């Protein structure tokens, strides 16, 4: 991995590093992503905040919201 923005353990907790995150919008996006992992979501290939990011560019390019599929998985919890 080129970058680690955060790490999460499903059902337990997450840690987010803001060291490379250069805006509040990006911090919020990565916080949503790590919270998704805590709730049991995996990385997603859709236009989704749960997309895997291997660079700052990829993190900025992904949307800030869950896709319909991931949202439906979270609402069943």
N, CA, C and O atoms as a Tripos MOL2 file, in Angstrom:
@<TRIPOS>MOLECULE
protein
  308   307    77     0     0
PROTEIN
NO_CHARGES

@<TRIPOS>ATOM
      1 N           0.8450   -1.1910    0.0000 N.3       1 UNK1
      2 CA          0.0000    0.0000    0.0000 C.3       1 UNK1
      3 C           0.8780    1.2390    0.0000 C.2       1 UNK1
      4 O           1.8850    1.3040    0.7060 O.2       1 UNK1
      5 N           0.4870    2.2130   -0.7940 N.am      2 UNK2
      6 CA          1.2100    3.4800   -0.8240 C.3       2 UNK2
      7 C           0.8510    4.3610    0.3640 C.2       2 UNK2
      8 O           1.7070    5.0340    0.9380 O.2       2 UNK2
      9 N          -0.4190    4.3460    0.7190 N.am      3 UNK3
     10 CA         -0.9150    5.1980    1.7910 C.3       3 UNK3
     11 C          -1.8240    4.3830    2.6930 C.2       3 UNK3
     12 O          -2.5310    3.4860    2.2340 O.2       3 UNK3
     13 N          -1.8010    4.6980    3.9620 N.am      4 UNK4
     14 CA         -2.7870    4.1670    4.8880 C.3       4 UNK4
     15 C          -3.4420    5.3820    5.5330 C.2       4 UNK4
     16 O          -2.8150    6.1190    6.2940 O.2       4 UNK4
     17 N          -4.7120    5.5690    5.2130 N.am      5 UNK5
     18 CA         -5.4470    6.7050    5.7760 C.3       5 UNK5
     19 C          -6.1000    6.3310    7.0990 C.2       5 UNK5
     20 O          -6.3400    7.1830    7.9540 O.2       5 UNK5
     21 N          -6.3820    5.0470    7.2520 N.am      6 UNK6
     22 CA         -7.0020    4.5840    8.4810 C.3       6 UNK6
     23 C          -7.0140    3.0750    8.5120 C.2       6 UNK6
     24 O          -6.6700    2.4080    7.5360 O.2       6 UNK6
     25 N          -7.4140    2.5580    9.6440 N.am      7 UNK7
     26 CA         -7.5490    1.1100    9.8150 C.3       7 UNK7
     27 C          -8.7620    0.8600   10.6970 C.2       7 UNK7
     28 O          -9.0300    1.6160   11.6310 O.2       7 UNK7
     29 N          -9.4890   -0.2030   10.3930 N.am      8 UNK8
     30 CA        -10.6920   -0.4990   11.1650 C.3       8 UNK8
     31 C         -10.7700   -1.9850   11.4630 C.2       8 UNK8
     32 O         -10.2760   -2.8200   10.7040 O.2       8 UNK8
     33 N         -11.3950   -2.2900   12.5720 N.am      9 UNK9
     34 CA        -11.6770   -3.6650   12.9540 C.3       9 UNK9
     35 C         -13.1920   -3.8050   13.0340 C.2       9 UNK9
     36 O         -13.8270   -3.1960   13.8950 O.2       9 UNK9
     37 N         -13.7850   -4.6170   12.1300 N.am     10 UNK10
     38 CA        -15.2510   -4.7460   12.0810 C.3      10 UNK10
     39 C         -15.8540   -5.0350   13.4550 C.2      10 UNK10
     40 O         -15.3930   -5.9060   14.1930 O.2      10 UNK10
     41 N         -16.8830   -4.2870   13.7620 N.am     11 UNK11
     42 CA        -17.5860   -4.4630   15.0190 C.3      11 UNK11
     43 C         -16.9040   -3.8760   16.2270 C.2      11 UNK11
     44 O         -17.4230   -3.9730   17.3390 O.2      11 UNK11
     45 N         -15.7360   -3.2610   16.0320 N.am     12 UNK12
     46 CA        -14.9850   -2.7700   17.1880 C.3      12 UNK12
     47 C         -14.6740   -1.2810   17.1000 C.2      12 UNK12
     48 O         -15.3380   -0.4690   17.7430 O.2      12 UNK12
     49 N         -13.6700   -0.9190   16.3080 N.am     13 UNK13
     50 CA        -13.2100    0.4700   16.3060 C.3      13 UNK13
     51 C         -12.4290    0.7660   15.0280 C.2      13 UNK13
     52 O         -12.0990   -0.1290   14.2500 O.2      13 UNK13
     53 N         -12.1480    2.0460   14.8430 N.am     14 UNK14
     54 CA        -11.3390    2.4940   13.7100 C.3      14 UNK14
     55 C         -10.4210    3.6190   14.1730 C.2      14 UNK14
     56 O         -10.7100    4.3370   15.1310 O.2      14 UNK14
     57 N          -9.3060    3.7470   13.4590 N.am     15 UNK15
     58 CA         -8.3650    4.8400   13.6820 C.3      15 UNK15
     59 C          -8.1520    5.5160   12.3430 C.2      15 UNK15
     60 O          -7.9620    4.8440   11.3290 O.2      15 UNK15
     61 N          -8.1800    6.8310   12.3290 N.am     16 UNK16
     62 CA         -8.0160    7.6170   11.1080 C.3      16 UNK16
     63 C          -6.8340    8.5610   11.2950 C.2      16 UNK16
     64 O          -6.7440    9.2680   12.2980 O.2      16 UNK16
     65 N          -5.9380    8.5640   10.3290 N.am     17 UNK17
     66 CA         -4.8200    9.5090   10.3460 C.3      17 UNK17
     67 C          -5.1530   10.6780    9.4350 C.2      17 UNK17
     68 O          -5.5320   10.4770    8.2810 O.2      17 UNK17
     69 N          -5.0160   11.8840    9.9370 N.am     18 UNK18
     70 CA         -5.2830   13.0770    9.1330 C.3      18 UNK18
     71 C          -4.0030   13.6650    8.5510 C.2      18 UNK18
     72 O          -4.0410   14.7230    7.9220 O.2      18 UNK18
     73 N          -2.8890   13.0060    8.7500 N.am     19 UNK19
     74 CA         -1.5880   13.5350    8.3240 C.3      19 UNK19
     75 C          -1.5570   13.9070    6.8350 C.2      19 UNK19
     76 O          -1.0640   14.9780    6.4810 O.2      19 UNK19
     77 N          -2.0700   13.0490    5.9740 N.am     20 UNK20
     78 CA         -2.0470   13.3050    4.5280 C.3      20 UNK20
     79 C          -3.3690   13.8450    3.9930 C.2      20 UNK20
     80 O          -3.4600   14.1790    2.8110 O.2      20 UNK20
     81 N          -4.3670   13.9330    4.8170 N.am     21 UNK21
     82 CA         -5.6860   14.3930    4.3660 C.3      21 UNK21
     83 C          -5.7260   15.9120    4.4540 C.2      21 UNK21
     84 O          -5.7100   16.4800    5.5460 O.2      21 UNK21
     85 N          -5.7780   16.5620    3.3020 N.am     22 UNK22
     86 CA         -5.5520   18.0100    3.2450 C.3      22 UNK22
     87 C          -6.8080   18.8720    3.2370 C.2      22 UNK22
     88 O          -6.7280   20.0690    2.9620 O.2      22 UNK22
     89 N          -7.9720   18.2850    3.5330 N.am     23 UNK23
     90 CA         -9.1860   19.0860    3.6220 C.3      23 UNK23
     91 C         -10.1790   18.4090    4.5650 C.2      23 UNK23
     92 O         -10.1190   17.2020    4.7970 O.2      23 UNK23
     93 N         -11.0830   19.2090    5.0940 N.am     24 UNK24
     94 CA        -12.1150   18.6670    5.9700 C.3      24 UNK24
     95 C         -13.0160   17.7040    5.2070 C.2      24 UNK24
     96 O         -13.4580   16.6990    5.7640 O.2      24 UNK24
     97 N         -13.2960   17.9980    3.9330 N.am     25 UNK25
     98 CA        -14.1120   17.1020    3.1120 C.3      25 UNK25
     99 C         -13.4560   15.7260    2.9940 C.2      25 UNK25
    100 O         -14.1400   14.7080    3.0900 O.2      25 UNK25
    101 N         -12.1530   15.6850    2.7890 N.am     26 UNK26
    102 CA        -11.4390   14.4190    2.6600 C.3      26 UNK26
    103 C         -11.3920   13.6750    3.9960 C.2      26 UNK26
    104 O         -11.5050   12.4500    4.0280 O.2      26 UNK26
    105 N         -11.2270   14.4020    5.0790 N.am     27 UNK27
    106 CA        -11.2610   13.7820    6.4090 C.3      27 UNK27
    107 C         -12.6290   13.1480    6.6510 C.2      27 UNK27
    108 O         -12.7160   12.0180    7.1320 O.2      27 UNK27
    109 N         -13.6920   13.8710    6.3190 N.am     28 UNK28
    110 CA        -15.0470   13.3330    6.4920 C.3      28 UNK28
    111 C         -15.2550   12.0900    5.6320 C.2      28 UNK28
    112 O         -15.8270   11.1020    6.0930 O.2      28 UNK28
    113 N         -14.7920   12.1390    4.3830 N.am     29 UNK29
    114 CA        -14.9370   11.0100    3.4680 C.3      29 UNK29
    115 C         -14.2400    9.7650    4.0210 C.2      29 UNK29
    116 O         -14.8120    8.6750    4.0090 O.2      29 UNK29
    117 N         -13.0220    9.9250    4.4990 N.am     30 UNK30
    118 CA        -12.2870    8.7750    5.0290 C.3      30 UNK30
    119 C         -12.8690    8.3040    6.3600 C.2      30 UNK30
    120 O         -12.7990    7.1150    6.6740 O.2      30 UNK30
    121 N         -13.4370    9.2090    7.1410 N.am     31 UNK31
    122 CA        -14.1080    8.8050    8.3870 C.3      31 UNK31
    123 C         -15.3360    7.9520    8.0750 C.2      31 UNK31
    124 O         -15.5940    6.9620    8.7600 O.2      31 UNK31
    125 N         -16.0900    8.3310    7.0480 N.am     32 UNK32
    126 CA        -17.2410    7.5290    6.6180 C.3      32 UNK32
    127 C         -16.7610    6.1620    6.1460 C.2      32 UNK32
    128 O         -17.3680    5.1430    6.4760 O.2      32 UNK32
    129 N         -15.6790    6.1330    5.3770 N.am     33 UNK33
    130 CA        -15.1200    4.8790    4.8640 C.3      33 UNK33
    131 C         -14.7350    3.9440    6.0180 C.2      33 UNK33
    132 O         -15.1090    2.7710    6.0120 O.2      33 UNK33
    133 N         -14.0070    4.4460    6.9870 N.am     34 UNK34
    134 CA        -13.5780    3.5990    8.1100 C.3      34 UNK34
    135 C         -14.7600    3.1680    8.9770 C.2      34 UNK34
    136 O         -14.7760    2.0510    9.4960 O.2      34 UNK34
    137 N         -15.7430    4.0440    9.1350 N.am     35 UNK35
    138 CA        -16.9540    3.6700    9.8720 C.3      35 UNK35
    139 C         -17.6830    2.5490    9.1470 C.2      35 UNK35
    140 O         -18.2300    1.6440    9.7780 O.2      35 UNK35
    141 N         -17.6900    2.6120    7.8170 N.am     36 UNK36
    142 CA        -18.2770    1.5170    7.0310 C.3      36 UNK36
    143 C         -17.6180    0.1870    7.3480 C.2      36 UNK36
    144 O         -18.2990   -0.8290    7.4830 O.2      36 UNK36
    145 N         -16.2920    0.1860    7.4680 N.am     37 UNK37
    146 CA        -15.5890   -1.0500    7.8350 C.3      37 UNK37
    147 C         -15.9890   -1.5180    9.2340 C.2      37 UNK37
    148 O         -16.1820   -2.7130    9.4560 O.2      37 UNK37
    149 N         -16.1120   -0.5920   10.1690 N.am     38 UNK38
    150 CA        -16.5320   -0.9600   11.5290 C.3      38 UNK38
    151 C         -17.9120   -1.6190   11.4870 C.2      38 UNK38
    152 O         -18.1910   -2.5410   12.2550 O.2      38 UNK38
    153 N         -18.7690   -1.1400   10.5860 N.am     39 UNK39
    154 CA        -20.1170   -1.7010   10.4470 C.3      39 UNK39
    155 C         -20.1370   -2.9800    9.6100 C.2      39 UNK39
    156 O         -21.1990   -3.5640    9.3950 O.2      39 UNK39
    157 N         -18.9760   -3.4130    9.1400 N.am     40 UNK40
    158 CA        -18.8900   -4.6840    8.4250 C.3      40 UNK40
    159 C         -18.7930   -4.5950    6.9160 C.2      40 UNK40
    160 O         -18.7360   -5.6250    6.2450 O.2      40 UNK40
    161 N         -18.7730   -3.3820    6.3600 N.am     41 UNK41
    162 CA        -18.6690   -3.2490    4.9030 C.3      41 UNK41
    163 C         -17.2520   -3.5390    4.4310 C.2      41 UNK41
    164 O         -16.2800   -3.2250    5.1190 O.2      41 UNK41
    165 N         -17.1450   -4.1360    3.2600 N.am     42 UNK42
    166 CA        -15.8690   -4.3980    2.6120 C.3      42 UNK42
    167 C         -15.6180   -3.3070    1.5680 C.2      42 UNK42
    168 O         -16.4650   -2.4380    1.3650 O.2      42 UNK42
    169 N         -14.4760   -3.3500    0.9170 N.am     43 UNK43
    170 CA        -14.2380   -2.4200   -0.1900 C.3      43 UNK43
    171 C         -15.2050   -2.7330   -1.3120 C.2      43 UNK43
    172 O         -15.5960   -3.8840   -1.5060 O.2      43 UNK43
    173 N         -15.5910   -1.6980   -2.0530 N.am     44 UNK44
    174 CA        -16.6490   -1.7750   -3.0570 C.3      44 UNK44
    175 C         -16.1050   -1.2970   -4.4030 C.2      44 UNK44
    176 O         -15.2630   -0.4010   -4.4490 O.2      44 UNK44
    177 N         -16.5760   -1.8840   -5.4830 N.am     45 UNK45
    178 CA        -16.1650   -1.4710   -6.8290 C.3      45 UNK45
    179 C         -17.1150   -0.4740   -7.4710 C.2      45 UNK45
    180 O         -16.8340    0.0410   -8.5530 O.2      45 UNK45
    181 N         -18.2360   -0.1970   -6.8160 N.am     46 UNK46
    182 CA        -19.1970    0.7810   -7.3390 C.3      46 UNK46
    183 C         -18.7060    2.2020   -7.0740 C.2      46 UNK46
    184 O         -17.6780    2.4010   -6.4270 O.2      46 UNK46
    185 N         -19.4480    3.1880   -7.5790 N.am     47 UNK47
    186 CA        -19.1780    4.5880   -7.2270 C.3      47 UNK47
    187 C         -19.6040    4.7580   -5.7780 C.2      47 UNK47
    188 O         -20.7730    5.0150   -5.4890 O.2      47 UNK47
    189 N         -18.6480    4.6150   -4.8740 N.am     48 UNK48
    190 CA        -18.9800    4.4660   -3.4570 C.3      48 UNK48
    191 C         -17.8110    4.9340   -2.6010 C.2      48 UNK48
    192 O         -16.6530    4.7910   -2.9930 O.2      48 UNK48
    193 N         -18.1090    5.4810   -1.4590 N.am     49 UNK49
    194 CA        -17.0730    5.8900   -0.5080 C.3      49 UNK49
    195 C         -16.2670    4.6880   -0.0010 C.2      49 UNK49
    196 O         -15.1750    4.8560    0.5430 O.2      49 UNK49
    197 N         -16.8010    3.4900   -0.1780 N.am     50 UNK50
    198 CA        -16.1050    2.2810    0.2720 C.3      50 UNK50
    199 C         -15.0970    1.7630   -0.7530 C.2      50 UNK50
    200 O         -14.5220    0.6930   -0.5530 O.2      50 UNK50
    201 N         -14.8730    2.4890   -1.8360 N.am     51 UNK51
    202 CA        -13.8270    2.1200   -2.7860 C.3      51 UNK51
    203 C         -12.4730    2.1430   -2.0760 C.2      51 UNK51
    204 O         -12.2310    2.9790   -1.2050 O.2      51 UNK51
    205 N         -11.5990    1.2180   -2.4600 N.am     52 UNK52
    206 CA        -10.2350    1.1990   -1.9440 C.3      52 UNK52
    207 C          -9.4600    2.3680   -2.5390 C.2      52 UNK52
    208 O          -9.5750    2.6360   -3.7350 O.2      52 UNK52
    209 N          -8.6810    3.0610   -1.7310 N.am     53 UNK53
    210 CA         -7.8460    4.1730   -2.1970 C.3      53 UNK53
    211 C          -6.3880    3.8610   -1.9230 C.2      53 UNK53
    212 O          -5.9960    3.6600   -0.7740 O.2      53 UNK53
    213 N          -5.5860    3.8210   -2.9750 N.am     54 UNK54
    214 CA         -4.1620    3.5410   -2.8410 C.3      54 UNK54
    215 C          -3.3140    4.7970   -3.0140 C.2      54 UNK54
    216 O          -2.0860    4.7250   -3.0780 O.2      54 UNK54
    217 N          -3.9810    5.9490   -3.0900 N.am     55 UNK55
    218 CA         -3.2740    7.2210   -3.2370 C.3      55 UNK55
    219 C          -4.1950    8.3510   -2.8100 C.2      55 UNK55
    220 O          -5.4060    8.1720   -2.6850 O.2      55 UNK55
    221 N          -3.6090    9.5000   -2.5920 N.am     56 UNK56
    222 CA         -4.4050   10.6710   -2.2630 C.3      56 UNK56
    223 C          -5.3260   11.0270   -3.4220 C.2      56 UNK56
    224 O          -6.4710   11.4240   -3.2070 O.2      56 UNK56
    225 N          -4.8350   10.8880   -4.6440 N.am     57 UNK57
    226 CA         -5.6440   11.1540   -5.8430 C.3      57 UNK57
    227 C          -6.8900   10.2660   -5.8540 C.2      57 UNK57
    228 O          -7.9950   10.7570   -6.0820 O.2      57 UNK57
    229 N          -6.7210    8.9680   -5.6110 N.am     58 UNK58
    230 CA         -7.8580    8.0470   -5.5960 C.3      58 UNK58
    231 C          -8.8360    8.3840   -4.4700 C.2      58 UNK58
    232 O         -10.0480    8.2800   -4.6570 O.2      58 UNK58
    233 N          -8.3310    8.7830   -3.3140 N.am     59 UNK59
    234 CA         -9.2060    9.1550   -2.2010 C.3      59 UNK59
    235 C         -10.0330   10.3880   -2.5460 C.2      59 UNK59
    236 O         -11.2150   10.4670   -2.2090 O.2      59 UNK59
    237 N          -9.4100   11.3420   -3.2150 N.am     60 UNK60
    238 CA        -10.1390   12.5450   -3.6090 C.3      60 UNK60
    239 C         -11.1630   12.2630   -4.6960 C.2      60 UNK60
    240 O         -12.2120   12.9040   -4.7430 O.2      60 UNK60
    241 N         -10.8650   11.3030   -5.5740 N.am     61 UNK61
    242 CA        -11.7310   11.0190   -6.7190 C.3      61 UNK61
    243 C         -12.9940   10.2430   -6.3530 C.2      61 UNK61
    244 O         -14.0030   10.3520   -7.0500 O.2      61 UNK61
    245 N         -12.9560    9.4650   -5.2760 N.am     62 UNK62
    246 CA        -14.1360    8.6640   -4.9530 C.3      62 UNK62
    247 C         -15.2190    9.5410   -4.3330 C.2      62 UNK62
    248 O         -14.9240   10.5880   -3.7570 O.2      62 UNK62
    249 N         -16.4760    9.1100   -4.4540 N.am     63 UNK63
    250 CA        -17.5760    9.8990   -3.8790 C.3      63 UNK63
    251 C         -17.5540    9.8690   -2.3500 C.2      63 UNK63
    252 O         -16.8530    9.0560   -1.7470 O.2      63 UNK63
    253 N         -18.3050   10.7360   -1.7510 N.am     64 UNK64
    254 CA        -18.3470   10.8460   -0.2910 C.3      64 UNK64
    255 C         -19.5240   10.0920    0.3190 C.2      64 UNK64
    256 O         -19.7750   10.1970    1.5190 O.2      64 UNK64
    257 N         -20.2370    9.3420   -0.4940 N.am     65 UNK65
    258 CA        -21.4290    8.6390   -0.0120 C.3      65 UNK65
    259 C         -21.3640    7.1570   -0.3550 C.2      65 UNK65
    260 O         -20.6020    6.7350   -1.2250 O.2      65 UNK65
    261 N         -22.1710    6.3900    0.3390 N.am     66 UNK66
    262 CA        -22.2950    4.9680    0.0530 C.3      66 UNK66
    263 C         -23.1110    4.7540   -1.2110 C.2      66 UNK66
    264 O         -24.0190    5.5320   -1.5060 O.2      66 UNK66
    265 N         -22.7960    3.7100   -1.9540 N.am     67 UNK67
    266 CA        -23.6260    3.3330   -3.0980 C.3      67 UNK67
    267 C         -24.9060    2.6780   -2.5640 C.2      67 UNK67
    268 O         -25.0260    2.4140   -1.3680 O.2      67 UNK67
    269 N         -25.8400    2.4270   -3.4500 N.am     68 UNK68
    270 CA        -27.1170    1.8270   -3.0500 C.3      68 UNK68
    271 C         -26.9120    0.4480   -2.4010 C.2      68 UNK68
    272 O         -27.5690    0.1240   -1.4110 O.2      68 UNK68
    273 N         -26.0160   -0.3460   -2.9500 N.am     69 UNK69
    274 CA        -25.7590   -1.6830   -2.4090 C.3      69 UNK69
    275 C         -25.2140   -1.6080   -0.9850 C.2      69 UNK69
    276 O         -25.7280   -2.2820   -0.0920 O.2      69 UNK69
    277 N         -24.1780   -0.7970   -0.7630 N.am     70 UNK70
    278 CA        -23.5930   -0.6780    0.5740 C.3      70 UNK70
    279 C         -24.5880   -0.0740    1.5570 C.2      70 UNK70
    280 O         -24.6660   -0.4960    2.7100 O.2      70 UNK70
    281 N         -25.3480    0.9150    1.0940 N.am     71 UNK71
    282 CA        -26.3590    1.5270    1.9600 C.3      71 UNK71
    283 C         -27.3730    0.4820    2.4120 C.2      71 UNK71
    284 O         -27.7770    0.4700    3.5740 O.2      71 UNK71
    285 N         -27.7850   -0.3930    1.4990 N.am     72 UNK72
    286 CA        -28.7710   -1.4310    1.8690 C.3      72 UNK72
    287 C         -28.1860   -2.4200    2.8810 C.2      72 UNK72
    288 O         -28.9070   -2.9120    3.7480 O.2      72 UNK72
    289 N         -26.8990   -2.7110    2.7800 N.am     73 UNK73
    290 CA        -26.2580   -3.6040    3.7510 C.3      73 UNK73
    291 C         -26.2060   -2.9680    5.1340 C.2      73 UNK73
    292 O         -26.4120   -3.6520    6.1370 O.2      73 UNK73
    293 N         -25.9370   -1.6800    5.1980 N.am     74 UNK74
    294 CA        -25.8580   -0.9780    6.4810 C.3      74 UNK74
    295 C         -27.2320   -0.8390    7.1170 C.2      74 UNK74
    296 O         -27.3460   -0.9350    8.3390 O.2      74 UNK74
    297 N         -28.2740   -0.6180    6.3350 N.am     75 UNK75
    298 CA        -29.6050   -0.3930    6.9070 C.3      75 UNK75
    299 C         -30.2050   -1.6560    7.4980 C.2      75 UNK75
    300 O         -31.1850   -1.5850    8.2390 O.2      75 UNK75
    301 N         -29.6280   -2.8200    7.1800 N.am     76 UNK76
    302 CA        -30.1230   -4.0660    7.7680 C.3      76 UNK76
    303 C         -29.4830   -4.3710    9.1120 C.2      76 UNK76
    304 O         -29.8530   -5.3520    9.7570 O.2      76 UNK76
    305 N         -28.5330   -3.5550    9.5480 N.am     77 UNK77
    306 CA        -27.8530   -3.7980   10.8190 C.3      77 UNK77
    307 C         -28.7160   -3.4080   11.9910 C.2      77 UNK77
    308 O         -28.2970   -3.5470   13.1400 O.2      77 UNK77
@<TRIPOS>BOND
     1     1     2 1
     2     2     3 1
     3     3     4 2
     4     3     5 am
     5     5     6 1
     6     6     7 1
     7     7     8 2
     8     7     9 am
     9     9    10 1
    10    10    11 1
    11    11    12 2
    12    11    13 am
    13    13    14 1
    14    14    15 1
    15    15    16 2
    16    15    17 am
    17    17    18 1
    18    18    19 1
    19    19    20 2
    20    19    21 am
    21    21    22 1
    22    22    23 1
    23    23    24 2
    24    23    25 am
    25    25    26 1
    26    26    27 1
    27    27    28 2
    28    27    29 am
    29    29    30 1
    30    30    31 1
    31    31    32 2
    32    31    33 am
    33    33    34 1
    34    34    35 1
    35    35    36 2
    36    35    37 am
    37    37    38 1
    38    38    39 1
    39    39    40 2
    40    39    41 am
    41    41    42 1
    42    42    43 1
    43    43    44 2
    44    43    45 am
    45    45    46 1
    46    46    47 1
    47    47    48 2
    48    47    49 am
    49    49    50 1
    50    50    51 1
    51    51    52 2
    52    51    53 am
    53    53    54 1
    54    54    55 1
    55    55    56 2
    56    55    57 am
    57    57    58 1
    58    58    59 1
    59    59    60 2
    60    59    61 am
    61    61    62 1
    62    62    63 1
    63    63    64 2
    64    63    65 am
    65    65    66 1
    66    66    67 1
    67    67    68 2
    68    67    69 am
    69    69    70 1
    70    70    71 1
    71    71    72 2
    72    71    73 am
    73    73    74 1
    74    74    75 1
    75    75    76 2
    76    75    77 am
    77    77    78 1
    78    78    79 1
    79    79    80 2
    80    79    81 am
    81    81    82 1
    82    82    83 1
    83    83    84 2
    84    83    85 am
    85    85    86 1
    86    86    87 1
    87    87    88 2
    88    87    89 am
    89    89    90 1
    90    90    91 1
    91    91    92 2
    92    91    93 am
    93    93    94 1
    94    94    95 1
    95    95    96 2
    96    95    97 am
    97    97    98 1
    98    98    99 1
    99    99   100 2
   100    99   101 am
   101   101   102 1
   102   102   103 1
   103   103   104 2
   104   103   105 am
   105   105   106 1
   106   106   107 1
   107   107   108 2
   108   107   109 am
   109   109   110 1
   110   110   111 1
   111   111   112 2
   112   111   113 am
   113   113   114 1
   114   114   115 1
   115   115   116 2
   116   115   117 am
   117   117   118 1
   118   118   119 1
   119   119   120 2
   120   119   121 am
   121   121   122 1
   122   122   123 1
   123   123   124 2
   124   123   125 am
   125   125   126 1
   126   126   127 1
   127   127   128 2
   128   127   129 am
   129   129   130 1
   130   130   131 1
   131   131   132 2
   132   131   133 am
   133   133   134 1
   134   134   135 1
   135   135   136 2
   136   135   137 am
   137   137   138 1
   138   138   139 1
   139   139   140 2
   140   139   141 am
   141   141   142 1
   142   142   143 1
   143   143   144 2
   144   143   145 am
   145   145   146 1
   146   146   147 1
   147   147   148 2
   148   147   149 am
   149   149   150 1
   150   150   151 1
   151   151   152 2
   152   151   153 am
   153   153   154 1
   154   154   155 1
   155   155   156 2
   156   155   157 am
   157   157   158 1
   158   158   159 1
   159   159   160 2
   160   159   161 am
   161   161   162 1
   162   162   163 1
   163   163   164 2
   164   163   165 am
   165   165   166 1
   166   166   167 1
   167   167   168 2
   168   167   169 am
   169   169   170 1
   170   170   171 1
   171   171   172 2
   172   171   173 am
   173   173   174 1
   174   174   175 1
   175   175   176 2
   176   175   177 am
   177   177   178 1
   178   178   179 1
   179   179   180 2
   180   179   181 am
   181   181   182 1
   182   182   183 1
   183   183   184 2
   184   183   185 am
   185   185   186 1
   186   186   187 1
   187   187   188 2
   188   187   189 am
   189   189   190 1
   190   190   191 1
   191   191   192 2
   192   191   193 am
   193   193   194 1
   194   194   195 1
   195   195   196 2
   196   195   197 am
   197   197   198 1
   198   198   199 1
   199   199   200 2
   200   199   201 am
   201   201   202 1
   202   202   203 1
   203   203   204 2
   204   203   205 am
   205   205   206 1
   206   206   207 1
   207   207   208 2
   208   207   209 am
   209   209   210 1
   210   210   211 1
   211   211   212 2
   212   211   213 am
   213   213   214 1
   214   214   215 1
   215   215   216 2
   216   215   217 am
   217   217   218 1
   218   218   219 1
   219   219   220 2
   220   219   221 am
   221   221   222 1
   222   222   223 1
   223   223   224 2
   224   223   225 am
   225   225   226 1
   226   226   227 1
   227   227   228 2
   228   227   229 am
   229   229   230 1
   230   230   231 1
   231   231   232 2
   232   231   233 am
   233   233   234 1
   234   234   235 1
   235   235   236 2
   236   235   237 am
   237   237   238 1
   238   238   239 1
   239   239   240 2
   240   239   241 am
   241   241   242 1
   242   242   243 1
   243   243   244 2
   244   243   245 am
   245   245   246 1
   246   246   247 1
   247   247   248 2
   248   247   249 am
   249   249   250 1
   250   250   251 1
   251   251   252 2
   252   251   253 am
   253   253   254 1
   254   254   255 1
   255   255   256 2
   256   255   257 am
   257   257   258 1
   258   258   259 1
   259   259   260 2
   260   259   261 am
   261   261   262 1
   262   262   263 1
   263   263   264 2
   264   263   265 am
   265   265   266 1
   266   266   267 1
   267   267   268 2
   268   267   269 am
   269   269   270 1
   270   270   271 1
   271   271   272 2
   272   271   273 am
   273   273   274 1
   274   274   275 1
   275   275   276 2
   276   275   277 am
   277   277   278 1
   278   278   279 1
   279   279   280 2
   280   279   281 am
   281   281   282 1
   282   282   283 1
   283   283   284 2
   284   283   285 am
   285   285   286 1
   286   286   287 1
   287   287   288 2
   288   287   289 am
   289   289   290 1
   290   290   291 1
   291   291   292 2
   292   291   293 am
   293   293   294 1
   294   294   295 1
   295   295   296 2
   296   295   297 am
   297   297   298 1
   298   298   299 1
   299   299   300 2
   300   299   301 am
   301   301   302 1
   302   302   303 1
   303   303   304 2
   304   303   305 am
   305   305   306 1
   306   306   307 1
   307   307   308 2
@<TRIPOS>SUBSTRUCTURE
     1 UNK1         2 RESIDUE 1 A UNK
     2 UNK2         6 RESIDUE 1 A UNK
     3 UNK3        10 RESIDUE 1 A UNK
     4 UNK4        14 RESIDUE 1 A UNK
     5 UNK5        18 RESIDUE 1 A UNK
     6 UNK6        22 RESIDUE 1 A UNK
     7 UNK7        26 RESIDUE 1 A UNK
     8 UNK8        30 RESIDUE 1 A UNK
     9 UNK9        34 RESIDUE 1 A UNK
    10 UNK10       38 RESIDUE 1 A UNK
    11 UNK11       42 RESIDUE 1 A UNK
    12 UNK12       46 RESIDUE 1 A UNK
    13 UNK13       50 RESIDUE 1 A UNK
    14 UNK14       54 RESIDUE 1 A UNK
    15 UNK15       58 RESIDUE 1 A UNK
    16 UNK16       62 RESIDUE 1 A UNK
    17 UNK17       66 RESIDUE 1 A UNK
    18 UNK18       70 RESIDUE 1 A UNK
    19 UNK19       74 RESIDUE 1 A UNK
    20 UNK20       78 RESIDUE 1 A UNK
    21 UNK21       82 RESIDUE 1 A UNK
    22 UNK22       86 RESIDUE 1 A UNK
    23 UNK23       90 RESIDUE 1 A UNK
    24 UNK24       94 RESIDUE 1 A UNK
    25 UNK25       98 RESIDUE 1 A UNK
    26 UNK26      102 RESIDUE 1 A UNK
    27 UNK27      106 RESIDUE 1 A UNK
    28 UNK28      110 RESIDUE 1 A UNK
    29 UNK29      114 RESIDUE 1 A UNK
    30 UNK30      118 RESIDUE 1 A UNK
    31 UNK31      122 RESIDUE 1 A UNK
    32 UNK32      126 RESIDUE 1 A UNK
    33 UNK33      130 RESIDUE 1 A UNK
    34 UNK34      134 RESIDUE 1 A UNK
    35 UNK35      138 RESIDUE 1 A UNK
    36 UNK36      142 RESIDUE 1 A UNK
    37 UNK37      146 RESIDUE 1 A UNK
    38 UNK38      150 RESIDUE 1 A UNK
    39 UNK39      154 RESIDUE 1 A UNK
    40 UNK40      158 RESIDUE 1 A UNK
    41 UNK41      162 RESIDUE 1 A UNK
    42 UNK42      166 RESIDUE 1 A UNK
    43 UNK43      170 RESIDUE 1 A UNK
    44 UNK44      174 RESIDUE 1 A UNK
    45 UNK45      178 RESIDUE 1 A UNK
    46 UNK46      182 RESIDUE 1 A UNK
    47 UNK47      186 RESIDUE 1 A UNK
    48 UNK48      190 RESIDUE 1 A UNK
    49 UNK49      194 RESIDUE 1 A UNK
    50 UNK50      198 RESIDUE 1 A UNK
    51 UNK51      202 RESIDUE 1 A UNK
    52 UNK52      206 RESIDUE 1 A UNK
    53 UNK53      210 RESIDUE 1 A UNK
    54 UNK54      214 RESIDUE 1 A UNK
    55 UNK55      218 RESIDUE 1 A UNK
    56 UNK56      222 RESIDUE 1 A UNK
    57 UNK57      226 RESIDUE 1 A UNK
    58 UNK58      230 RESIDUE 1 A UNK
    59 UNK59      234 RESIDUE 1 A UNK
    60 UNK60      238 RESIDUE 1 A UNK
    61 UNK61      242 RESIDUE 1 A UNK
    62 UNK62      246 RESIDUE 1 A UNK
    63 UNK63      250 RESIDUE 1 A UNK
    64 UNK64      254 RESIDUE 1 A UNK
    65 UNK65      258 RESIDUE 1 A UNK
    66 UNK66      262 RESIDUE 1 A UNK
    67 UNK67      266 RESIDUE 1 A UNK
    68 UNK68      270 RESIDUE 1 A UNK
    69 UNK69      274 RESIDUE 1 A UNK
    70 UNK70      278 RESIDUE 1 A UNK
    71 UNK71      282 RESIDUE 1 A UNK
    72 UNK72      286 RESIDUE 1 A UNK
    73 UNK73      290 RESIDUE 1 A UNK
    74 UNK74      294 RESIDUE 1 A UNK
    75 UNK75      298 RESIDUE 1 A UNK
    76 UNK76      302 RESIDUE 1 A UNK
    77 UNK77      306 RESIDUE 1 A UNK
